[in-house]
Amino acid sequence: MTTRIKIKFLLKNLLRGVLYAAVIAVAYLLFKTYIIEENQQVWIERFYSQPLLIYLIYIGSEVFFGLFPPEFFMLWAFHKGDTLHYFLNLAFFAGVSYGAGYLAFLIGRYLRRVIIFRYMSRRFFSHYWPLFRKYGSVLIIAAALTPLPWAAISMLVGTTEYPMKRFISFAFFRILRFALYGYIVFQTHQF
């Protein structure tokens, strides 16, 4: 397969990521305007006064296939404190996400030996197997940067004979995603 086709796949998914971020931004603005501002005290008491609960929800979400978009947690972190706390939270979120991907990779490594998992993987990974066969490392980068399910792709890669060191190096693109999206969230909330 040519590099051109792989780059086209990556760019297409990056564009999807930008559109995804735009949809989240619009939903957030509508939610903020029509719901939070009407009952601001209730929202502050429920979510901003219990950061441990938010961190646990985030960790659970990242470990269990990204139930909630990380951008929601970035928005929460922005409103939680000052700039230093925002960037510390962002670093925490990036580290957890990277770690969750690595954990999913290791789980995939273990599960590839379990016979029942082979049958289950046909059902859960059937959409991503052809993409991994076709794009390989580019799929890891795309999952790290875009809304593709990071933990699921990491587990899928773990079930193959993919070299761990290569996975770890490509997984660092996940940190880049948090840096870029975190910067966008920070810049857009300065006005």
Phi, psi and chi 1 to 4 in degrees:
 res  aa     phi    psi   chi1   chi2   chi3   chi4
   1 MET       -  141.6  173.1  171.1  -55.8      -
   2 THR   -80.7  157.0   65.4      -      -      -
   3 THR   -64.7  -32.7  -55.8      -      -      -
   4 ARG   -60.5  -42.7 -175.3  175.1  168.3 -164.5
   5 ILE   -66.7  -39.7  -66.7  171.6      -      -
   6 LYS   -66.4  -40.7  -70.5 -178.9  179.0 -177.9
   7 ILE   -66.3  -38.8  -69.7  173.2      -      -
   8 LYS   -61.3  -42.8 -175.5  177.8  176.4 -177.2
   9 PHE   -61.1  -45.5  170.7   77.4      -      -
  10 LEU   -63.5  -44.9 -177.5   60.4      -      -
  11 LEU   -65.0  -38.5  -69.0  175.3      -      -
  12 LYS   -61.7  -41.7 -176.7  172.9   97.2  172.6
  13 ASN   -73.0  -31.9  -81.2  -68.4      -      -
  14 LEU   -65.1  -39.7  -74.0  173.9      -      -
  15 LEU   -63.2  -41.1  179.8   61.3      -      -
  16 ARG   -60.1  -38.4  -76.5 -177.0 -174.7  165.1
  17 GLY   -63.8  -40.3      -      -      -      -
  18 VAL   -65.3  -43.5  168.8      -      -      -
  19 LEU   -64.1  -39.9  -68.5  173.9      -      -
  20 TYR   -61.1  -44.4  173.4   77.2      -      -
  21 ALA   -64.7  -37.1      -      -      -      -
  22 ALA   -65.4  -41.6      -      -      -      -
  23 VAL   -63.1  -43.1  167.5      -      -      -
  24 ILE   -63.2  -40.0  -73.1  177.1      -      -
  25 ALA   -64.0  -44.0      -      -      -      -
  26 VAL   -65.0  -45.1  168.0      -      -      -
  27 ALA   -60.7  -40.9      -      -      -      -
  28 TYR   -63.9  -45.0  166.2   72.5      -      -
  29 LEU   -63.2  -41.9  -70.1  174.9      -      -
  30 LEU   -64.5  -43.9  -69.2  172.2      -      -
  31 PHE   -62.2  -43.5 -172.8   75.5      -      -
  32 LYS   -65.8  -42.7 -178.6 -180.0  174.9 -170.4
  33 THR   -70.4  -45.7  -58.0      -      -      -
  34 TYR   -96.9  -17.8  -65.4  110.1      -      -
  35 ILE  -117.5  -53.5  -64.5  176.9      -      -
  36 ILE   -66.2  -45.1  -67.7  178.4      -      -
  37 GLU   -66.7  -26.0  -72.1 -177.4    4.1      -
  38 GLU   -72.4  -36.1  -63.7  -67.8  -37.8      -
  39 ASN  -128.9   52.6  -59.3  -46.9      -      -
  40 GLN   -59.7  -40.9 -164.2  166.8   16.9      -
  41 GLN   -63.9  -39.0 -154.4   56.0   25.6      -
  42 VAL   -63.8  -45.1  172.6      -      -      -
  43 TRP   -66.3  -38.6  -72.3   96.7      -      -
  44 ILE   -65.3  -43.8  -71.9  172.9      -      -
  45 GLU   -65.1  -38.9  -72.3  175.6   15.5      -
  46 ARG   -75.6  -44.2  -78.6 -164.2  179.5  154.9
  47 PHE  -106.2  -38.0  -65.8  105.7      -      -
  48 TYR   -84.3  -17.8  -66.7  103.0      -      -
  49 SER   -91.6   -3.3   65.1      -      -      -
  50 GLN  -128.6   68.3  -60.8  179.0    0.5      -
  51 PRO   -64.9  -30.9   19.2  -28.0      -      -
  52 LEU   -60.8  -39.6 -179.1   61.0      -      -
  53 LEU   -62.9  -42.9  176.9   64.5      -      -
  54 ILE   -63.6  -44.0  -60.7  -63.7      -      -
  55 TYR   -62.3  -41.6  -66.2  137.6      -      -
  56 LEU   -66.4  -39.9  -69.5  173.9      -      -
  57 ILE   -62.5  -42.4  -69.4  170.5      -      -
  58 TYR   -63.5  -47.4  176.2   74.0      -      -
  59 ILE   -60.2  -45.5  -68.7  168.2      -      -
  60 GLY   -60.4  -41.3      -      -      -      -
  61 SER   -63.7  -44.0  173.4      -      -      -
  62 GLU   -69.6  -37.1  -74.3  -61.8  -57.7      -
  63 VAL   -71.7  -37.9  170.0      -      -      -
  64 PHE  -100.2   59.7  -63.6  107.8      -      -
  65 PHE    63.7   32.2  -56.2  116.2      -      -
  66 GLY    65.1   57.5      -      -      -      -
  67 LEU   -62.8  -35.8  -58.5  174.1      -      -
  68 PHE  -120.4  139.9  -59.4  107.2      -      -
  69 PRO   -63.7  137.3  -16.7   26.8      -      -
  70 PRO   -61.3  -23.3  -14.7   21.2      -      -
  71 GLU   -62.9  -31.6  -67.6   77.9   16.6      -
  72 PHE   -62.3  -38.6  -72.3  145.8      -      -
  73 PHE   -73.3  -31.5  -63.3   94.7      -      -
  74 MET   -64.2  -41.5  -68.9  177.6 -165.5      -
  75 LEU   -64.1  -41.3  -67.9  168.0      -      -
  76 TRP   -60.5  -45.4  170.2   82.3      -      -
  77 ALA   -63.7  -35.7      -      -      -      -
  78 PHE   -62.9  -41.6 -178.6   81.9      -      -
  79 HIS   -83.6   -7.3  -66.5  -68.2      -      -
  80 LYS   -77.3  -38.4  177.9   65.8  179.7  143.6
  81 GLY  -157.4 -155.7      -      -      -      -
  82 ASP   -82.3 -175.5   58.9    4.7      -      -
  83 THR   -62.9  -41.5  -55.4      -      -      -
  84 LEU   -60.3  -46.5  175.7   64.5      -      -
  85 HIS   -64.6  -34.9  -74.7   96.1      -      -
  86 TYR   -61.5  -48.3  172.1   69.7      -      -
  87 PHE   -70.5  -32.0  -73.5  112.0      -      -
  88 LEU   -66.3  -42.8  -71.0  174.1      -      -
  89 ASN   -62.6  -40.9  -84.1  -45.7      -      -
  90 LEU   -61.4  -42.9 -164.5   62.5      -      -
  91 ALA   -64.1  -40.1      -      -      -      -
  92 PHE   -61.9  -47.6  171.4   75.6      -      -
  93 PHE   -61.2  -41.6  -66.1  149.8      -      -
  94 ALA   -65.2  -43.5      -      -      -      -
  95 GLY   -63.7  -41.6      -      -      -      -
  96 VAL   -64.0  -43.4  166.1      -      -      -
  97 SER   -64.2  -44.0 -174.1      -      -      -
  98 TYR   -61.6  -45.7  179.9   83.7      -      -
  99 GLY   -63.5  -38.3      -      -      -      -
 100 ALA   -65.1  -38.0      -      -      -      -
 101 GLY   -65.5  -41.9      -      -      -      -
 102 TYR   -65.6  -41.5 -178.8   66.0      -      -
 103 LEU   -62.0  -42.8  177.2   64.9      -      -
 104 ALA   -62.7  -38.3      -      -      -      -
 105 PHE   -60.9  -46.0  177.9   82.1      -      -
 106 LEU   -65.7  -38.4  -67.2  176.1      -      -
 107 ILE   -63.2  -41.6  -69.9  170.4      -      -
 108 GLY   -60.8  -39.0      -      -      -      -
 109 ARG   -61.0  -42.0  -80.4  -96.5  165.8  113.6
 110 TYR   -70.5  -46.1  169.9   74.9      -      -
 111 LEU   -70.3  -20.2  -70.2  178.4      -      -
 112 ARG   -63.5  -19.0   75.6  174.3  175.5 -145.7
 113 ARG   -87.3  -13.8  -63.4 -179.2 -158.1  113.7
 114 VAL   -87.4  123.5  178.7      -      -      -
 115 ILE   -62.8  -43.6  -67.0  174.0      -      -
 116 ILE   -63.1  -29.8 -165.4  162.7      -      -
 117 PHE   -65.6  -33.9  179.1   74.2      -      -
 118 ARG   -58.9  -39.7  -66.8  178.9 -166.0  164.5
 119 TYR   -72.8  -40.3  -62.0  110.3      -      -
 120 MET   -66.4  -36.1  -70.8  173.5   42.1      -
 121 SER   -65.7  -29.6   68.4      -      -      -
 122 ARG   -62.3  -34.8  -71.4 -177.0 -171.0  148.2
 123 ARG   -78.3  -47.2  178.5  177.6  176.7  171.1
 124 PHE   -83.1  -30.3  -64.8  113.0      -      -
 125 PHE  -108.0   10.0  -63.5  133.4      -      -
 126 SER   -58.6  -31.8   62.3      -      -      -
 127 HIS   -75.0  -31.5  177.3   70.0      -      -
 128 TYR   -94.0  -20.0  -61.8  109.4      -      -
 129 TRP   -57.9  -50.1  -87.4  111.0      -      -
 130 PRO   -62.3  -35.4  -18.5   26.9      -      -
 131 LEU   -65.0  -41.3  -69.2  174.9      -      -
 132 PHE   -66.7  -41.0 -177.0   68.5      -      -
 133 ARG   -62.7  -35.8  -73.9 -172.6 -172.8  111.4
 134 LYS   -81.5  -41.4 -173.1  173.0 -176.6 -179.3
 135 TYR  -109.0  -20.6  -61.6  109.9      -      -
 136 GLY    57.3 -120.6      -      -      -      -
 137 SER   -60.6  -30.8  -59.1      -      -      -
 138 VAL   -63.7  -32.5  174.4      -      -      -
 139 LEU   -65.8  -37.2 -178.5   62.7      -      -
 140 ILE   -63.1  -45.5  -61.3  168.8      -      -
 141 ILE   -64.1  -44.2  -64.7  169.1      -      -
 142 ALA   -62.1  -41.8      -      -      -      -
 143 ALA   -66.9  -34.2      -      -      -      -
 144 ALA   -69.9  -33.1      -      -      -      -
 145 LEU   -98.0  -20.1  -67.0  173.6      -      -
 146 THR  -122.2 -179.8   67.0      -      -      -
 147 PRO   -73.8    6.0  -19.5   29.6      -      -
 148 LEU   -57.6  145.9  -73.6  171.8      -      -
 149 PRO   -66.7  104.9   21.2  -28.8      -      -
 150 TRP   -60.0  -50.5  169.0 -120.3      -      -
 151 ALA   -66.4  -39.1      -      -      -      -
 152 ALA   -65.5  -43.6      -      -      -      -
 153 ILE   -65.2  -40.6  -61.3  -65.0      -      -
 154 SER   -61.7  -42.3  -62.2      -      -      -
 155 MET   -65.7  -41.6 -172.7  178.8  -67.8      -
 156 LEU   -59.1  -46.0  169.6   78.4      -      -
 157 VAL   -62.8  -36.6  172.5      -      -      -
 158 GLY   -64.4  -29.2      -      -      -      -
 159 THR   -76.1  -10.4   62.4      -      -      -
 160 THR   -94.6 -177.2   66.9      -      -      -
 161 GLU   -90.9   27.6  -66.0  -67.0  -34.3      -
 162 TYR   -65.7  134.1 -161.0   80.9      -      -
 163 PRO   -64.1  133.4  -16.3   25.9      -      -
 164 MET   -61.9  -42.6 -174.2 -178.4  -66.9      -
 165 LYS   -62.6  -38.0  -72.8 -177.5 -178.6 -179.7
 166 ARG   -67.2  -41.8  -75.1 -176.0   67.7 -166.2
 167 PHE   -60.4  -46.7  173.2   78.6      -      -
 168 ILE   -59.5  -41.1  -70.9  170.4      -      -
 169 SER   -70.0  -40.5   63.5      -      -      -
 170 PHE   -71.8  -27.6  -73.6  126.4      -      -
 171 ALA   -67.8  -19.1      -      -      -      -
 172 PHE   -63.6  -15.6  -86.8  112.4      -      -
 173 PHE   -64.0  -21.5  -81.1   93.8      -      -
 174 ARG   -63.8  -39.4 -169.6   68.7  173.8  172.4
 175 ILE   -64.0  -40.1  -53.1  -70.6      -      -
 176 LEU   -60.6  -40.9  177.4   63.7      -      -
 177 ARG   -58.2  -45.7  175.1 -169.8  176.5  167.7
 178 PHE   -66.0  -36.3  -81.8   81.6      -      -
 179 ALA   -64.6  -45.7      -      -      -      -
 180 LEU   -67.7  -50.7  -69.8  172.3      -      -
 181 TYR   -66.0  -37.9  -79.0   51.1      -      -
 182 GLY   -63.2  -39.3      -      -      -      -
 183 TYR   -65.1  -41.9  177.7   75.2      -      -
 184 ILE   -63.9  -45.1  -69.5  169.0      -      -
 185 VAL   -61.1  -43.8  166.2      -      -      -
 186 PHE   -63.0  -46.8 -175.8   76.3      -      -
 187 GLN   -68.2  -37.3  -70.6  -59.3  -42.7      -
 188 THR   -75.6  -15.6   56.4      -      -      -
 189 HIS  -102.6   10.3  -76.9   76.5      -      -
 190 GLN   -81.3  -18.0  -66.8  -58.5  -50.9      -
 191 PHE   -85.0      -   55.7   89.2      -      -
